[in-house]
Amino acid sequence: MAQLLESFMLICFGCSWPISVVRNIRSHSAKSMSLGFILLIIAGYTAGIAAKVCTKSYSYVLAVYIFNLLAVTANLVVYFINRTYDRRAEQEELSTREITPEAAK
């Protein structure tokens, strides 16, 4: 029963991570993302996987942990891609300000 409840919790989280990845890809911005939060979640899933390996509890729950870890890691990759987009947008905004006639006054 405990594994079933743990699986249900992980599946609930697991459904939200792909949605978050898609939303973050579409936003092209890391401004609503938190690197610390993503790393904390990755550490938590890694600890959960390590606990399953240490106790030799190789069941479907381990597969759900791994899926969630991969989804959050995808969010980490998207974070760095979006941060690059944010930096480019800031540079473009600065260069636009320098070119405008108002900036020349």
Phi and psi in degrees as a GROMACS rama.xvg file:
@    title "Ramachandran Plot"
@    xaxis  label "Phi"
@    yaxis  label "Psi"
@TYPE xy
-63.1445  -40.6662  ALA-2
-66.4179  -35.6665  GLN-3
-63.9013  -44.7411  LEU-4
-66.7397  -40.4791  LEU-5
-63.4673  -41.2962  GLU-6
-62.4042  -42.8786  SER-7
-60.6106  -44.1044  PHE-8
-60.9384  -45.4661  MET-9
-66.5542  -36.9  LEU-10
-66.9532  -39.3173  ILE-11
-60.0595  -46.4149  CYS-12
-65.4503  -41.0464  PHE-13
-61.6441  -29.6721  GLY-14
-72.5743  -30.439  CYS-15
-79.3713  -30.4441  SER-16
-64.7905  -46.686  TRP-17
-61.9271  -35.7124  PRO-18
-62.1403  -42.4409  ILE-19
-63.74  -41.0512  SER-20
-61.149  -47.4298  VAL-21
-62.2857  -44.6802  VAL-22
-61.5931  -42.2021  ARG-23
-70.6278  -33.7175  ASN-24
-63.9288  -44.5971  ILE-25
-67.369  -29.9425  ARG-26
-73.2565  -27.5913  SER-27
54.9998  30.7409  HIS-28
-149.374  141.247  SER-29
-96.8841  6.09612  ALA-30
-63.6021  -28.8884  LYS-31
-95.8648  5.00499  SER-32
-104.968  151.979  MET-33
-121.845  115.598  SER-34
-61.7359  -43.0472  LEU-35
-59.6233  -42.4184  GLY-36
-63.1456  -46.2387  PHE-37
-60.752  -45.1053  ILE-38
-65.5875  -36.6514  LEU-39
-64.4808  -42.2257  LEU-40
-65.5164  -41.502  ILE-41
-60.6952  -42.6955  ILE-42
-62.6335  -40.271  ALA-43
-64.3272  -45.5438  GLY-44
-66.5213  -37.0574  TYR-45
-62.9959  -41.4182  THR-46
-64.2232  -40.5998  ALA-47
-62.7043  -41.7811  GLY-48
-65.0215  -43.7553  ILE-49
-61.4411  -39.0802  ALA-50
-63.1836  -41.8  ALA-51
-65.4289  -38.9443  LYS-52
-69.4247  -43.273  VAL-53
-62.7392  -37.1469  CYS-54
-90.4664  1.44539  THR-55
55.3002  39.9246  LYS-56
-94.7014  70.2866  SER-57
-84.6286  92.4412  TYR-58
-134.006  -173.954  SER-59
-61.3332  -22.7462  TYR-60
-62.7312  -39.6929  VAL-61
-60.58  -39.814  LEU-62
-63.3961  -37.813  ALA-63
-68.3036  -41.0449  VAL-64
-57.6292  -45.7738  TYR-65
-64.7049  -43.2063  ILE-66
-58.3031  -47.1407  PHE-67
-62.7675  -40.9479  ASN-68
-61.5129  -41.9911  LEU-69
-65.2469  -39.8054  LEU-70
-66.1839  -40.7585  ALA-71
-70.7099  -35.1519  VAL-72
-64.5991  -36.4443  THR-73
-61.9511  -38.7272  ALA-74
-62.8576  -36.4953  ASN-75
-63.4074  -43.9397  LEU-76
-61.701  -44.7459  VAL-77
-62.9957  -36.5687  VAL-78
-56.5794  -49.0643  TYR-79
-69.2647  -35.3422  PHE-80
-63.943  -46.2726  ILE-81
-66.5629  -32.7048  ASN-82
-63.5371  -36.3084  ARG-83
-63.3231  -43.5235  THR-84
-59.4615  -42.3155  TYR-85
-62.531  -42.592  ASP-86
-64.723  -41.6501  ARG-87
-63.3944  -42.0047  ARG-88
-63.6484  -39.6439  ALA-89
-64.954  -41.0531  GLU-90
-65.7733  -41.0755  GLN-91
-64.2744  -39.2818  GLU-92
-65.1312  -41.3421  GLU-93
-65.7167  -41.3102  LEU-94
-69.5764  -32.5525  SER-95
-67.5723  -39.9957  THR-96
-62.8591  -36.8753  ARG-97
-71.0354  -26.7351  GLU-98
-88.2587  -27.3917  ILE-99
-62.4667  149.234  THR-100
-61.0191  -31.307  PRO-101
-64.1107  -32.4453  GLU-102
-72.1298  -24.0407  ALA-103
-75.7927  -19.992  ALA-104
